[in-house]
Amino acid sequence: MFDALDTARMDVPQEISVPPLGRVLVERGHLTEQQLQSALAEQARTGRPLGQVLIALSYVTPTTIAQALATQQGAVVETEFGFATGFDAAPAPAVETSMPPLSPPMSFTETNVVELPQPVELPGPVALTEPISLELPEPVALVEPVALPEPVVLPAPIARELPTTAAPAPAPRPALADDLAAAVSERLQRAEELEREAERLAAELEAAKRAEARVAELETARREAEQRAEALIRDAEASEARLAELESTLRQRDEEVQMRVSELEREAERKAAELETAFREREQRAETLTKAQAAEFERIQSELDATRRQLMSTSESYRIAYERLQALDAVGAAQPRTQSPFAWQQ
């Protein structure tokens, strides 16, 4: 489908000279020079296609843009508004500068009304000696006005094609009636075509409204998504700042822990050195004490041996004395009792 709004991306052969879209609208009387310059300034500011700018400024309708594109291409084109055949050969009446801009949708009261002539009643025979004056019947409006996509340029009135006075040899009345009937039939057919075109345009306009509503919904969703994205970005930035703060605190704690570990290692080395010194001193004292105990033990052992020998000598003396005592007792028991116990000493 041909894009009726994005006119900047049309593929046109280089050898064909295509008039600018704005110039086509100005030449056809749908746009003034002042409106064209204003639209071009807005296009330069926003960078949007000229067709979108003209519709946004309510200078023309989307249907007019489609017709202008068909005229610009010189062929029938398919747009999002349907098929467009282009403007008629005759340009439309010029748009007054003071006229307010067009604003879709088109109402039936804003369109031209195709008027049809009344049936002609043929008079009786007319004398040819005197010129007669032919007056066309008053045009009759259709029962229902038909909305047109573009101003319809009607053919020249039939009255202009007929002389106001009869010629010396006027055309037969049946031929005039046939012409009028053919014109009426043609205009009725054209009116039916325009009515169908109006219905089609109304349906396309309704579809365009739905599309605009969908675009508005998508725009709202896009803004909400952008707001959520901005909130997520702010949260991410806050998280990054908090993470940087925690990393700084962690590095500071690591440095403090390293310093404390170094201090504890030095303290442990000092304690180990002290314990090593104390252990060596204790070993030395134990060795000295062991030597002293050994000397004391030897001394005590010597004294014990001497005491044991002395006890043995004393025991031997006691034994000898005891044996002598027993011998004396035995001698005493053998002597008579009358004798004095001390008789043996005499």
C-alpha positions in Angstrom: 0.0 0.0 0.0 1.2 3.4 -0.9 2.0 5.7 2.1 0.0 8.8 1.6 1.6 10.7 4.4 5.3 9.8 4.3 6.0 11.6 1.0 9.7 11.8 1.6 10.2 8.1 0.9 8.5 7.7 -2.5 10.5 5.9 -5.1 10.3 8.1 -8.3 12.4 7.4 -11.4 15.1 10.0 -11.9 14.0 10.8 -15.5 10.4 11.8 -14.5 10.0 15.3 -13.1 7.5 15.1 -10.2 6.1 18.4 -8.9 6.3 18.9 -5.2 3.3 17.9 -3.1 2.8 21.4 -1.7 2.9 22.9 -5.2 0.3 20.5 -6.4 -2.0 21.5 -3.6 -1.4 25.2 -4.2 -2.0 24.9 -8.0 -5.2 23.0 -7.3 -6.5 25.6 -4.9 -6.5 23.4 -1.8 -3.7 25.4 -0.1 -2.4 28.9 -0.1 1.1 30.1 -0.4 1.0 31.4 3.2 -0.2 28.0 4.5 2.4 26.2 2.4 5.3 28.4 3.8 4.0 27.8 7.4 3.8 24.0 6.8 7.3 24.0 5.3 8.6 25.9 8.3 7.0 23.3 10.6 8.4 20.5 8.6 11.9 22.0 8.8 11.4 22.3 12.6 10.0 18.8 13.3 11.5 16.8 10.4 8.1 15.1 9.8 6.8 14.4 6.2 4.9 17.3 4.6 1.7 15.4 4.3 1.6 14.7 8.1 2.4 18.3 8.8 -0.5 19.6 6.6 -2.9 17.2 8.2 -1.7 18.1 11.7 -2.2 21.8 11.0 -5.7 21.0 9.7 -4.9 22.7 6.4 -6.1 19.7 4.3 -7.7 16.3 4.9 -6.0 12.9 4.5 -8.2 12.3 1.4 -6.9 15.5 -0.2 -3.3 14.4 0.4 -4.1 11.0 -1.2 -5.6 12.7 -4.3 -2.6 15.1 -4.5 -0.2 12.1 -4.4 -2.2 10.4 -7.2 -2.0 13.6 -9.2 1.7 13.9 -8.5 2.3 10.3 -9.7 0.0 10.7 -12.6 -1.6 7.3 -11.9 -4.0 5.6 -9.5 -2.3 4.8 -6.2 -3.4 2.8 -3.2 -3.1 4.6 0.2 -4.2 3.8 3.7 -7.4 5.7 2.8 -8.1 3.6 -0.2 -7.5 4.1 -3.9 -6.9 7.6 -5.1 -7.3 8.6 -8.8 -6.1 12.2 -8.5 -7.7 15.6 -9.0 -9.8 16.5 -12.0 -8.3 18.2 -15.0 -9.7 21.6 -14.0 -8.3 23.0 -10.8 -10.5 23.6 -7.8 -11.5 27.1 -6.8 -8.7 28.9 -4.9 -8.9 28.7 -1.1 -9.2 32.1 0.5 -6.5 33.0 3.0 -9.0 34.0 5.6 -10.9 30.7 5.3 -10.4 28.5 8.5 -8.4 25.3 7.9 -10.2 22.1 7.0 -10.8 19.7 9.8 -11.8 16.1 9.2 -14.2 14.4 9.3 -16.2 15.9 6.4 -19.9 16.6 7.1 -22.6 16.3 4.5 -23.4 20.0 4.8 -19.8 21.0 3.7 -20.0 19.3 0.3 -21.4 20.3 -3.0 -24.9 19.2 -4.0 -25.4 17.8 -7.4 -28.4 19.5 -9.0 -30.3 17.8 -11.8 -32.7 19.5 -14.3 -36.4 18.8 -14.2 -37.9 16.8 -17.0 -38.7 18.9 -20.1 -42.1 19.0 -21.4 -42.0 19.4 -25.2 -44.3 22.1 -26.4 -46.4 21.9 -29.5 -45.3 22.9 -33.0 -43.6 26.3 -33.1 -43.6 28.6 -36.0 -40.1 29.0 -37.4 -40.7 32.5 -38.8 -40.0 34.1 -35.4 -37.0 33.2 -33.2 -37.9 31.6 -29.9 -36.3 31.8 -26.6 -35.4 28.5 -24.9 -35.1 28.5 -21.1 -33.8 25.5 -19.2 -35.8 24.2 -16.3 -34.8 25.0 -12.8 -32.3 22.5 -11.3 -33.7 20.1 -8.7 -31.7 19.2 -5.7 -31.2 15.5 -4.8 -33.2 14.2 -1.9 -30.1 13.5 0.1 -26.9 15.5 -0.3 -23.9 13.4 -1.1 -20.5 14.0 0.6 -17.7 14.3 -1.9 -14.1 13.6 -1.1 -13.1 16.6 -3.2 -15.0 19.5 -4.8 -16.6 18.1 -7.9 -16.2 20.2 -11.0 -19.5 19.9 -12.9 -19.6 20.1 -16.6 -20.6 23.4 -18.1 -24.3 24.0 -18.0 -26.2 22.9 -21.0 -27.6 26.3 -21.4 -24.2 27.5 -22.5 -24.2 25.0 -25.3 -27.6 26.1 -26.6 -28.3 29.4 -28.2 -30.5 31.8 -26.3 -32.5 32.4 -29.4 -33.6 29.9 -32.0 -31.5 29.6 -35.1 -33.2 29.8 -38.5 -33.1 26.0 -38.5 -33.3 24.9 -34.8 -32.5 21.3 -33.8 -35.5 19.0 -33.3 -37.0 19.0 -29.8 -36.6 15.2 -29.3 -32.8 15.6 -29.7 -32.8 18.2 -26.9 -34.9 16.0 -24.7 -32.5 13.1 -25.3 -29.6 15.3 -24.4 -31.3 16.4 -21.2 -32.3 12.8 -20.3 -28.7 11.6 -21.0 -27.4 14.4 -18.8 -29.8 13.6 -16.0 -28.9 9.9 -16.3 -25.2 10.7 -16.3 -25.6 12.9 -13.2 -27.7 10.4 -11.4 -25.1 7.8 -12.1 -22.4 10.2 -10.9 -24.4 10.9 -7.8 -24.7 7.2 -7.0 -21.0 6.8 -7.5 -20.3 9.8 -5.3 -22.6 8.4 -2.7 -20.8 5.0 -2.7 -17.5 6.9 -2.6 -18.8 8.9 0.4 -19.8 5.7 2.2 -16.4 4.2 1.5 -14.7 7.4 2.7 -16.9 7.4 5.8 -15.8 3.8 6.5 -12.2 4.6 5.9 -12.5 7.7 8.1 -13.9 5.5 10.8 -11.0 3.1 10.4 -8.7 6.1 10.5 -10.3 7.3 13.7 -9.8 3.8 15.2 -6.2 3.9 14.0 -5.7 7.3 15.6 -7.2 6.0 18.9 -4.9 3.0 18.7 -2.0 5.3 18.0 -3.0 7.4 21.1 -3.2 4.2 23.2 0.2 3.2 21.9 1.6 6.6 22.6 0.2 6.5 26.1 1.8 3.0 26.6 5.1 4.3 25.2 5.1 7.2 27.6 4.3 4.9 30.5 7.0 2.5 29.4 9.4 5.5 29.2 8.4 6.6 32.7 8.9 3.0 34.0 12.3 2.9 32.2 13.3 6.2 33.7 12.3 4.9 37.2 14.3 1.7 36.6 17.2 3.8 35.4 17.0 6.0 38.6 16.8 2.8 40.7 19.8 1.3 38.9 21.8 4.5 39.4 20.8 4.5 43.1 21.8 0.9 43.4 25.1 1.6 41.6 25.8 4.4 44.1 24.9 2.2 47.0 27.1 -0.6 45.6 30.0 1.8 45.2 29.5 2.9 48.8 29.4 -0.7 50.0 32.5 -1.5 48.0 34.3 1.5 49.5 33.2 0.4 53.0 34.3 -3.2 52.2 37.7 -2.1 51.0 38.1 0.0 54.2 37.1 -3.0 56.3 39.5 -5.2 54.3 42.3 -2.8 55.0 41.4 -2.7 58.7 41.3 -6.5 58.8 44.6 -6.8 57.1 46.2 -4.4 59.6 44.7 -6.4 62.5 45.9 -9.7 61.0 49.4 -8.2 60.6 49.3 -7.0 64.2 48.1 -10.4 65.4 50.8 -12.2 63.4 53.5 -10.0 64.9 52.0 -10.5 68.3 51.9 -14.3 67.7 55.5 -14.3 66.6 56.5 -12.3 69.7 54.6 -14.7 71.9 56.1 -17.7 70.1 59.6 -16.3 70.6 58.8 -15.7 74.3 57.5 -19.2 74.7 60.5 -20.6 72.9 62.8 -18.7 75.3 60.8 -19.8 78.3 60.9 -23.4 77.1 64.6 -23.3 76.7 65.0 -21.8 80.1 62.7 -24.4 81.6 64.7 -27.2 79.9 67.9 -25.7 81.2 66.4 -25.5 84.7 65.1 -29.0 84.4 68.5 -30.2 83.3 70.1 -28.4 86.2 67.5 -29.7 88.6 68.0 -33.2 87.2 71.7 -33.0 87.8 71.2 -31.7 91.4 68.6 -34.4 92.1 71.0 -37.0 90.7 73.8 -35.8 93.0 71.4 -35.7 96.0 70.2 -39.1 95.1 73.7 -40.4 95.0 74.4 -38.7 98.4 71.3 -40.2 99.9 72.1 -43.5 98.4 75.5 -43.4 99.9 74.1 -42.4 103.3 71.5 -45.1 103.0 74.2 -47.7 102.2 76.3 -46.5 105.1 73.2 -46.7 107.4 72.4 -50.1 106.0 75.9 -51.3 106.8 75.7 -49.8 110.2 72.4 -51.5 110.8 73.8 -54.7 109.7 76.7 -54.3 112.1 74.4 -53.4 114.9 72.2 -56.3 114.1 75.2 -58.6 114.2 76.2 -57.2 117.6 72.6 -57.6 118.8 72.6 -61.2 117.6 75.9 -62.0 119.3 74.7 -60.4 122.5 71.4 -62.3 122.2 73.2 -65.5 121.7 75.4 -64.8 124.8 72.3 -63.9 126.7 70.7 -67.2 125.7 73.8 -69.1 126.7 73.8 -67.4 130.0 70.2 -68.2 130.5 71.0 -71.8 129.7 73.9 -71.9 132.2 71.8 -70.3 134.9 68.9 -72.8 134.4 71.3 -75.7 134.9 72.7 -74.5 138.2 70.9 -75.4 141.6 68.3 -73.0 142.8 69.8 -72.8 146.2 72.7 -71.2 145.0 72.7 -67.6 144.5 72.1 -66.4 141.0 75.3 -64.7 141.2 77.2 -67.9 142.2 78.7 -68.3 138.8 80.4 -65.0 139.2 82.3 -66.3 142.2 
